[in-house]
Amino acid sequence: MRMRRYLAAECLVLTLFVAGVGFAARGLVRIALAERARPAPRALAGAFATPAERDPGHLPNPATAQDSAGTFLGMEDDFLISRLRSQPIVRMKLNHGGSSLSFRVDFADGSRAAFKPAQTNLQTMPRKEVAAYRLNRLLGLSAVAPATPRMVSREDIFSHLHSDTAPLLPRIRAETIFDPRGNSAGVMMYWIPVIRESGLDTPDGIAQSTQWLTPGQAIPGNKHALAAQVSDMMVFDFLSANPDRYSGGNMMTNEDGSRLYFMDNTLSFFIEPEGNEKTRTALHRVQRFSRRLYEALGRVSETGLAQVLAQASEGEYEILTKPEIRAVVSRRDYVRRYIDGLVASHGAPEVLYFP
């Protein structure tokens, strides 16, 4: 997978992104996981923006807000992963709106997935979606859709292209990376049927959530669960070194706005031991955390990460390099120091505020 060259390129992409070099850097990171209608986000005023409807495939119960360990939207992770890895592909349609290659995949059993192939767009490292999903599970979260490596052949891609995608065939040929056997080492992700803009990445949304996560401030009863999820997301994004969350359109929820999905994680897992400026700034806006998540930080070790990532890849390719894993553990230590300092100042009940 040309890992050394990718790592050097990733460092350059992060530098451009965090420095805010205008159109060039912003264009690199606009990834479309699915065909989304992305209306201009509205201010967070007790309501959320219009949902982006997605063809349902197999719809889970939309009322599911919290999953038990090992499930996503009420379905077992193992079941979803097995389906993502083994179901025959019957159609592939390129998602529009991003600079990277991302397909909607229809499977023979009627279910769907999002597929990101290995590609020349170095801001999109599909392996990092798998790393994000596995880290999320290691932390006891259920906010990242199940994702798994899958080798997809050149024949499977080109013989199953949707007719709407045919005009884009030259681009797909030019940007998809195939190994000598004609396979692309990509990632399949569970297709979340309905997503909508949260409004939490707007100035008003940021101000509101910052207030919720400040000691001594009241949280409306109907926003308590959402506030806890925002707190978890900021910790997760810092650990995964994802600077893209607040760049616009990357804070998505379910249809009623009660559940956050941590989507679009390919621009992540850089090797700064104390995170990047964007993720540090976001983390420092949070002063209330989940006690459960704080305790789960102890599971984020080099050995623990290496084990879950090795299980995820099944020997197909390296999901995170050793330097990337070490950087996650260093950022874990940073989060612990930050929270411990807040506890010393405000007391544990105010800081470890959520269950």
C-alpha positions, 0 to 999 in steps of 0.5 A: 500500500505504499505506506511510507509515501502515503504518510509523507503525503498525509503530513502535507495534506494536514499542514495545508488543511490546518493552515487554512490555505483556502480553496485548495486545502478545503477542496481536498477534504470534501468527501461524500460518503453518500448522495446527500442533499446538503442544504445550507446549515441553519442555526441551532435553535432547537431544531435541525436542518432538513434531512437528507433522505437515502434509499433505505435498503434494510431500515433499522428502527429509527427510534434507536438512539443508543446501542448496546455493546457490539450493535449498531442501529440495533443490529449486531456488528458481527452480522453487519461486518460479515455482510459487508465482507461477503455479500455479492455486489450487484451495482455500484454508483459513484457518490457525487459532491466530493473530490474523492472516490466513494461509491454506493454499493447495492448487495445481492441481499438488498442491503447497501454499503459505502465503498471507498477504494484505494485511490490516488486522492491521498487525503482519502485513506480508506484504512482510516475509516476502519481504524476510526470504527475500531477505536470507537468500539474500543472506547465503548462507543457506537457512533461510527458505522461498522467498517471493514477492509474488502478487496474489490476486483477491477471486474466487480467495479467496472461490470457493476457500474450504475448507468449514471456513473458511466460518464465518469468511467475515465476518472474512476480508471485514473484514480482507483489503485489496483494491485498486480492481481487487479484488486483495490484494497478498499473499505466497505462501510454500513450505509446509514439510511437517513442522515441530516445536518445537525447545525452543531458546526455553525457558530450558533451551534458551537456556542450552544454546545460549548455552553452545555459543556461548561461547568455550572451551566444548565442543559435543557432536559431534551438536549442532555443526551446530545450534549454528552455525544458532542463531548464524546465526539470531541474526545474521539476526534482528538484521539483520532486527530481528525481536523475535519469535523468543524469544516462544514457538513461533517456533524450528521445526526439521525432523522430526529436529531437525537443521535450523532454519527461520527462520519467522514474519518479518512482525514485522521490518525496523523502522528502529532502526539498532542493533536493538531490545533483544530482538535485541541481547540475543540477539545478545550471547549469541552469541560464536561465528560462521560465518566464511562469514556474517561475510564475507557481511555485505559483500554487505549494502549499500543497493545490494545489498538494493535490487537483490534486493528489486526483482527479487523484487517485479517492480514489484508493490509496494515490499518495503522502504522506503529507511529500512528498507533503510538500517536493515538496513545500519546493523545490519550495521555493528553486527554487524561491530563486535561480532564484531571486538571479540570477535576482538580479545579471544578471537582469530579461531579462537575467534570465527569458529568455524564454517566 
